[in-house]
């Protein structure tokens, strides 16, 4: 792996984690949104990552080639999907304008504790990538200092 390859891997990790933090912030901001533009309550969004670069055809082919040809190429956002597996919150409030005929309001499936935990995780991953980036930079600077002497 080249020196710039290390920079690229760390930068891709920082970019992906920043996007994840932005998505978590969107979830927190819409925790009480009972009506979006399409008339439904907001649904929590989840970010998934995947490896950048070539994709292995199968696990066995990946495992067979891992020792000889595998080169880290970083990470990218695979997709952003709506959380369909967590139930929406039903709250009895017949005075709310979005209440149904039984007086229940459907609130988003956003749990603030979960979102804050995910935000801490994403910020720590961002910090780890930033630390690795700075370590790579220090190595490069030291190498240039040795060459220039």
C-alpha positions in Angstrom: 0.0 0.0 0.0 1.3 3.4 -0.9 1.5 6.4 1.4 -1.4 8.1 -0.4 -3.4 4.8 -0.2 -3.3 5.1 3.6 -4.5 8.7 3.4 -7.3 7.7 1.0 -8.5 4.8 3.3 -8.6 7.1 6.4 -10.3 9.9 4.5 -13.0 7.6 3.2 -13.6 6.4 6.7 -14.0 10.0 8.0 -16.3 10.9 5.1 -18.5 7.8 5.7 -18.7 8.4 9.5 -19.5 12.1 8.9 -22.4 11.1 6.7 -23.5 8.6 9.3 -23.5 11.4 11.9 -25.5 13.6 9.6 -28.1 10.9 9.2 -28.3 10.4 13.0 -28.7 14.1 13.4 -31.6 14.0 11.0 -33.2 11.2 13.0 -32.9 13.2 16.2 -34.3 16.4 14.6 -37.3 14.5 13.3 -38.0 12.5 16.5 -41.4 14.2 16.9 -42.4 14.6 13.2 -45.8 13.0 12.9 -46.4 14.2 9.3 -43.9 14.3 6.5 -44.5 15.6 2.9 -46.2 12.4 2.0 -48.5 12.5 5.0 -46.9 9.7 7.0 -44.8 9.9 10.2 -41.0 10.2 9.8 -39.2 6.8 9.7 -35.8 6.4 11.2 -32.9 6.1 8.7 -30.0 3.7 9.0 -26.7 3.9 7.1 -24.8 0.8 6.0 -21.2 0.8 4.8 -19.4 -1.4 2.3 -15.9 -1.9 1.1 -14.8 0.4 -1.8 -13.3 -1.1 -4.9 -13.6 -4.6 -6.2 -16.2 -6.8 -4.8 -15.4 -10.5 -4.2 -17.7 -12.9 -6.0 -18.1 -15.3 -3.0 -16.6 -15.8 0.4 -14.5 -18.7 -0.6 -13.0 -16.7 -3.5 -12.3 -13.8 -1.2 -10.7 -16.0 1.4 -8.5 -17.7 -1.3 -7.3 -14.4 -2.6 -7.0 -12.5 0.6 -3.4 -13.2 1.5 -2.1 -12.5 -2.0 -4.2 -9.8 -3.6 -6.2 -8.1 -0.9 -5.5 -4.4 -0.7 -7.5 -2.1 1.6 -9.3 0.5 -0.4 -11.5 2.1 2.2 -15.1 2.3 2.9 -18.2 3.9 1.4 -21.8 4.3 2.2 -23.6 1.3 0.8 -27.1 2.5 1.3 -29.4 4.5 3.5 -32.6 2.6 4.3 -35.6 3.3 6.4 -36.0 1.3 9.6 -38.9 -1.0 8.9 -38.2 -3.4 11.7 -38.8 -1.1 14.6 -42.4 -0.3 15.4 -43.7 3.2 15.4 -44.8 4.7 18.8 -48.6 5.0 19.3 -49.5 7.7 21.8 -53.1 8.5 23.0 -53.7 12.2 22.4 -57.1 12.8 20.8 -56.5 16.6 20.7 -53.5 16.2 18.3 -54.3 17.1 14.7 -52.7 13.9 13.5 -54.7 11.6 15.8 -56.6 8.7 14.2 -60.3 7.9 14.8 -59.4 6.2 18.1 -57.4 9.2 19.4 -53.9 7.7 18.8 -51.1 9.6 17.2 -48.3 7.6 15.4 -44.9 9.0 16.3 -41.6 8.1 14.6 -39.7 5.0 15.5 -36.7 7.2 16.7 -35.3 6.4 20.1 -33.2 9.2 21.4 -31.0 7.0 23.6 -30.2 4.7 20.6 -29.5 7.6 18.4 -27.1 9.2 20.9 -25.3 5.9 21.4 -24.9 5.6 17.6 -23.7 9.2 17.5 -21.0 8.4 20.1 -20.0 5.3 18.1 -19.8 7.3 14.9 -17.8 10.1 16.4 -15.3 7.7 18.0 -14.9 5.9 14.6 -14.3 9.3 13.0 -11.7 10.2 15.7 -10.0 6.8 15.1 -9.7 7.5 11.4 -8.5 11.0 12.1 -5.8 9.7 14.4 -4.7 7.1 11.9 -4.6 9.8 9.2 -2.4 12.0 11.4 -0.1 9.0 12.2 0.3 8.4 8.4 1.0 12.1 7.9 3.6 12.0 10.7 5.3 9.0 9.1 5.3 10.7 5.7 6.8 13.9 7.2 9.5 12.0 9.0 10.4 10.2 5.8 10.7 13.4 3.9 12.9 14.8 6.7 15.2 11.8 6.5 15.4 12.1 2.7 16.2 15.8 2.8 19.2 15.3 5.2 
